[in-house]
Each structure stands twice: as structure tokens, then as C-alpha cells.
């Protein structure tokens, strides 16, 4: 599996923490929680289906008292799968020995914080097991009548303990769902049953390479070779996708789709009672042949879906396409790029798509030099491509340079006909590659207005918030019913103290005024999600903010519902288990759920 652009979300590199001792005890939340690598000798290959015989995480800290961690192996550790023939068993034994040697070599070298599990999945970034549906949850305050549906949020939640390097974005996709109806709430969380997760559960170990944590330097090349060798002997199957579906969620064409840009989307169905079940990998009835990024856009007027797909191995490195409301796909438009570029997000206006071609690029050849394949190209000039939505080829694209610009997320964009400009609202991050590579420089994420002049080919950029009030703003949204049109308000996570989220800001994009809502104490959250107050609501901020919040003092999690107009807390839903900090979400109203495919 060559990394086709691993899933990307809110950048996280948790601070140094106390390591979870091998004795299978759990530290209280007053201590950071993480993992220690197993130092004991591995079983011989003839005794286990793979040398990476790692237990699944079944019980992780969810209250302040030390509790035992129970482990469970989904497959037998005493033999290979019974359907393997003698040649496959011999090949597996040889490959297991090679991987054991590779692991020994990797563990002799220190890991940078960006791929060290002790930092990347510590504390409330640590995974949790699935939780079956729990109904009639305790609620403080009153859930507004205008909220009727299910709030869903995606995140990375590794099923197996990492055996080598691991980045937060590498974890298996897990969706947390809170269904709200008649003022009552239920909760469940389930893994998205991706092809890789299903196969790893059968094998009982993490066998698919992790695109960020493991695929770097010479060991990354060796790991890819071992993986492809397993595929050659039929020990694993990578032809049906290798993605984790852990980043984005969108409801389109009567389907809830879980996405990461390393694969096709996965359809997940919300059951009548609010539980979740994976339907499977979704290719739009055979129309979608390549991966799709985790942030497709739905035009609120036409109901079309717009998306990009990028490849880091072969040209074309970037493709644009769209879907009609009934799921019909347009032909691919190949966007000419000289270098494969990390493209996590993009924007739409009423008539255009806005494509960022920035300085974080993929250079797979650097792995031969012992480096990370994701790097910052200081010689490259960042630019945006403006392409008509209905384009059949890339001949009409207008490239506008915007030097030293890197936006991990773009919140909205719109056209300014009076000035021949496209206005883009995004969070500009520096240093650009600090999510993937260690840096001593402090990371900053500045909410910015970028103006792209289509007539002159020039651009300007300015911070939306005054310098005196500047703060890191990452993860959030505008009212999606106004997407692609001029909007006044954006709701964005206050990622401070970085990388934790202490609250969210309601930012007036016209004046730069910011009204802040803080969770208080040792409570931290993630992406604030705007939900309109009923389907007929017209006011841009007439609605509510939904966000998961975790208390690191009591080790309890909750869903907070905040009035988007005055930022007053309306209700709090107490959740039955811990919700780790995650990525992006969506809300599906009850009328749409009835029509699910």
C-alpha cells in the first residue's frame, strides 16, 4: 500500500506523559495515559499468525479509579487461519521473522513526538471500545425542540496497540452518535468496519502499514515490501481498499458516508433506535474508481456534491469531480500538478471550486534518504486554483499565487463581483508541516481572509481577528446552509493550550469581533458543529452549537448544546462512557434518517 494521502484532521501532538506500565493497570486521569511497548520476546512464528501479536484495547481509562485492562485477541494465537495452505503458512512464517527483525531495529531508535504513541494517543486521545446503544441519558437543562435527529462525530481509535510508530491520524475510524428526539437522548459508538479493520481482526494483529506513523525512511520501504509480499501470497488483500475512514462524515444521496482521503467512502447506517452499522465501501454504484478526500462539499442550493481525489504515486496527482443529487457522477477533470500535494480541504463558491496547491508535498523518494515522505517545499510558491464548477477539463482554471500560505482547512469562500475577487476564509498554519514533522517553532493557526483577484492574478491576505485578540482557531464551520455564499459568522475551536481545545469562538468575519465560549476547569472539546433551529430557520446564526466535551478531572464526557446567537448553554447530555478527542462530524435530521438507503 503506497500512502495515498492519509486521513488528516485537527493537528495533535500531546505533551509528554507518564507511560502506562506493562502490568496492565490503568493510571488515574490525574496522570497522562499512554502505552509502553512490550519488551518480552515474541512467540516463534510457528506459534502465532504474526509476530505483531498485539491485544485489542478493550478497557481504557474512563473514571478516576485504577481499573484493570482486559485484553482479547480476535483470532487464535496458536495457529494460522485454517484456510491458509502450506505455502501460505511457510510464507507467513518467513515474513513474520523478517518483520520481527524490522521491529527490533525500529525499537532501538527513539521516535519523534509526531509518531510516538506515548504522545500521539495519550490521555483522552487514547482509544475506547465500542459501546452498544444506551438510551434515556441524563440531561441537564432542556434540549431545544428544534433539534431532532442524530449528531455524529468521527475520530481515530486504534483497535490494536501500536507496535511501532503511530500518528494520531493513523487510528481506525470510530463514530460516536447521539440521537436526540422529543427532548431525550441516546448514545452509541461503533468502529467503521473497513476492509483493513475486518482483516486485522481476523489475523489478530495490526498488519496494514500506518501511512504517517510507519511509512518513513528505510523502515517504511521495508514495511511496504513486507506488506506487498503478504498480498502476493494471499495473506492479506489490499485490492478492496486500505483506508481507515476516520476523518470526515457527510450525509448525501440518502447515505451517511465516513471518509478519509486514503480510500473510497464507507456507508454507515443509523438504525431506527440510534445505533450504527457499517453497510460497506461505497463506490456510487461503480462510478467512483479512486479515493475521495474527507471534506467534500454540498452546495445548499443545487444539492450537488463536489469532491477532489489525489494520488501521491502516479499522475494525474489530482482530479476533480461532482455528483448530482441523485448520485450521478461527472467525468473526472484532471488538474495539472507537477508534484503530489497534500490537499485535505478545498472550498466552493456559487460558480467555482477553489483548489489549494500549497507547500506541503509528498516526496516518496525521500524515504530512500531515510526521511519522511511528507515535507515542506520552501521553494514552491503556494497558490489557489479557481475552476468553474461545471468544467469538463482544466483549461479554464485560473491560478492565483498566495506566497507562504498553508491552510489545513478552508471554512468558506464566496465571489465578490464588484472587485473581480474570490474571497477565501481559512486557518493559515505555520510551520506548515509541523503536524507531520517535529519542529521547535511554535505552531500558529491564524484565521485569515484571502482575496484572489481573477483579473490581475494577484492575492492579498489578512488576519480576521486583531493581533491583540489572536488565538489558534482550528476545526469548525459556518452555517452549511450558506456554504459558498457570503457569510458573516464562523464557529471555530479555540485550540489552546495547543493542541487541546478549551472552547470555541463565534467570529464575525466582517468586523473581526470574537465572542468566546469556554468549557471551564479541566474540560476540553473538539470541533463545534452548527445545527439550524429547525429546517425553516433563515437567520445565519439561528441555531445551536453541538460539541463533545471531556472533563480531565472527573474523566467524564458529555455533549453540550449551546445557543449559537448568545452562546448560552441550553443543555448538557451526560454520556455513559468516555469520548476521545476526535475530528469532524455531521448532523442528520430525523426526516432524512427515515429515507436512508
VENHU-V301544 format. One record per residue. D_CENTER is the distance of its C-alpha to the mean C-alpha in Angstrom with 1 decimal. Layout:
# VENHU-V301544
D_CENTER
D_CENTER
This chain:
# VENHU-V301544
19.3
18.9
15.4
14.6
11.7
9.1
5.4
4.8
4.0
7.2
9.5
11.2
14.4
16.3
20.1
22.5
23.2
25.8
25.2
25.5
28.8
29.4
31.7
28.9
29.5
26.8
27.2
27.4
24.7
27.1
26.1
22.7
21.6
20.4
21.8
24.8
25.2
28.0
31.1
33.4
34.5
32.6
34.6
36.4
34.7
37.4
36.4
32.7
30.4
28.5
28.9
25.3
26.6
23.9
24.0
21.2
20.2
22.2
23.1
21.2
22.6
22.7
26.0
28.0
30.4
30.2
29.7
29.8
26.8
27.6
26.4
26.6
26.5
25.7
28.3
31.6
31.9
35.5
35.2
33.3
32.3
35.6
35.0
34.8
38.2
40.1
38.7
35.1
35.9
37.7
34.8
32.3
34.7
35.0
31.3
30.7
33.3
31.8
28.4
30.2
31.8
28.6
27.0
30.2
30.0
26.4
27.2
30.2
28.1
26.2
22.5
21.0
18.9
15.8
16.0
18.2
17.1
19.6
17.6
14.0
14.1
17.2
18.3
15.9
13.0
15.1
14.4
16.5
18.4
18.2
20.3
22.7
23.4
25.2
27.2
29.3
27.2
29.0
28.5
29.9
31.1
31.0
28.0
28.9
30.4
28.2
25.1
25.5
22.5
19.3
16.4
13.2
9.9
7.0
5.9
6.8
10.6
12.9
16.0
18.2
19.1
18.2
21.4
20.6
18.1
14.6
11.6
9.1
6.4
9.1
9.3
10.1
8.4
10.3
11.0
13.3
15.9
18.8
21.5
24.1
27.5
30.9
29.8
28.6
25.1
23.8
20.7
19.1
16.0
15.6
13.9
13.0
15.9
14.7
17.6
16.6
16.3
19.6
21.4
20.4
21.6
24.8
25.3
24.5
22.5
19.4
20.8
18.1
17.4
14.1
13.2
12.8
14.8
17.7
18.2
20.2
24.0
26.6
25.1
22.0
24.6
26.5
23.5
22.9
26.6
26.7
23.9
25.6
28.9
27.7
26.8
30.2
31.9
29.9
28.3
24.8
23.8
21.1
22.5
20.5
17.1
15.2
11.5
9.3
7.9
5.0
2.4
5.7
9.2
12.5
16.1
18.4
21.6
22.0
18.9
15.6
13.0
9.7
8.0
6.5
9.1
11.0
12.7
14.2
12.7
13.8
16.0
16.0
19.1
19.9
23.4
26.2
26.1
22.3
21.1
18.6
19.3
17.7
19.9
18.6
17.2
18.1
19.9
21.6
24.9
24.9
24.2
20.8
21.4
18.4
14.7
13.0
10.3
7.4
9.5
13.0
15.6
18.4
21.7
23.2
26.7
26.6
23.7
22.7
19.2
18.5
16.1
15.9
15.7
16.1
17.8
18.5
21.6
23.9
24.9
24.1
21.0
19.8
20.6
20.5
21.3
21.5
22.3
25.1
24.8
26.4
23.8
26.0
24.4
25.9
26.8
24.5
25.3
25.0
24.2
26.3
24.5
26.3
23.4
19.9
17.6
13.9
13.0
9.5
11.3
14.9
17.4
20.3
23.7
26.5
27.6
25.2
21.8
20.8
19.3
18.4
19.9
19.4
20.4
17.4
18.5
18.6
21.9
22.2
25.8
25.1
24.2
28.0
28.7
26.6
23.8
20.1
19.3
17.0
19.4
20.7
23.6
26.0
28.4
26.1
26.5
23.4
24.0
22.9
24.0
25.4
25.9
27.7
25.5
28.2
28.7
29.9
29.7
28.6
32.1
31.6
28.6
29.4
27.9
28.1
27.7
25.9
26.6
24.4
21.5
17.9
15.4
11.7
11.7
14.7
15.7
18.7
21.7
25.2
28.6
31.5
34.5
37.1
35.7
34.3
30.9
27.3
25.6
22.0
20.2
17.3
16.4
18.1
17.1
19.7
19.9
17.6
16.5
16.6
12.9
14.1
17.8
19.9
21.8
24.6
24.0
22.5
19.2
19.6
17.5
20.2
20.0
22.1
24.1
24.6
27.6
28.0
31.7
32.2
35.9
36.1
32.9
32.4
29.6
29.5
26.9
27.4
25.6
25.5
26.3
29.5
29.5
31.1
28.1
25.3
22.2
18.6
16.7
12.9
10.5
12.8
14.9
18.4
20.3
18.9
22.5
23.3
20.6
22.4
25.4
26.6
25.0
26.3
23.6
20.0
18.3
16.1
15.0
17.7
15.9
19.2
20.4
17.6
14.9
15.7
15.7
19.4
19.4
18.8
21.0
22.6
23.5
26.4
25.6
29.4
30.8
28.2
28.9
26.2
26.6
24.6
23.8
23.4
22.7
25.5
26.6
24.0
21.5
17.9
15.1
11.8
11.2
14.6
14.9
18.2
20.3
23.6
26.7
27.8
27.6
30.6
29.5
30.2
29.6
26.5
25.8
27.5
24.9
22.9
19.8
17.9
15.8
15.4
17.6
18.5
22.0
22.2
26.0
26.4
23.3
22.8
20.0
20.6
19.4
21.1
22.4
23.7
26.1
24.5
28.1
29.4
26.5
28.4
27.0
28.0
26.8
25.0
24.0
24.4
22.0
23.6
21.0
18.6
15.0
12.8
10.9
7.3
4.8
6.4
9.5
12.8
16.4
18.8
22.5
25.0
26.9
24.0
23.3
27.0
26.5
23.6
24.4
